[in-house]
Amino acid sequence: MAQVGIFFGTDTGNTRKVAKWIHKALNDEQVAKPVNINRVSLDDLMGYDVLILGTPTLGDGELPGLDAQAETESWQEFVDQNMDDADFSGKKIAMFGLGDQMGYADEFVDALGELYDIFSDAGATMIGSWPSAGYEFTSSGALDDESKEFVGLVIDQDNQADLTQERINQWVETIKPELGL
């Protein structure tokens, strides 16, 4: 069985694409194929030693879900139904987030920061920070206050799609040792 699970929330399909590209870049039989978070239970996540979680940011910096006008249930519903008493102690989690730094400069990848806080508060060891250099935004809930790095890989398919594959490849190389691959 794979030891690394990749789960994502999506609305337009871009986060799904990025999850697939990350899976391809990892190129290891120990990494399971990406799965939409609206198709799994908490037990599914708990079945892995290491998780890679992805989310877009919707609306005013929200997790995807019906309240954020997403087409289907997503991260918000998963969190509401599963995370109150969840214990992720002993799990390693890397995250990636999609956002639009020009159109939503004041809440750029905020959902990534929100998801990070949820899983960090549940006891997970968080890995895979990413430099904020190369992005133009006003504010982001995904910035670590001390390091000034993002809490995970940040992808802007709207304005910097030409950098996506390079960023994925660099990030994957930095997290591979921590994933045990």
Secondary structure by P-SEA (a helix, b strand, c coil): cccbbbbbccccaaaaaaaaaaaaaacccccccccccccccccccccccbbbbbbbbcccccccccccccccccaaaaaaacccccccccbbbbbbbbbbccccccccaaaaaaaaaaaaaacccccbbbbcccccccccccccccccccccccccccccccaaaaaaaaaaaaacccccc
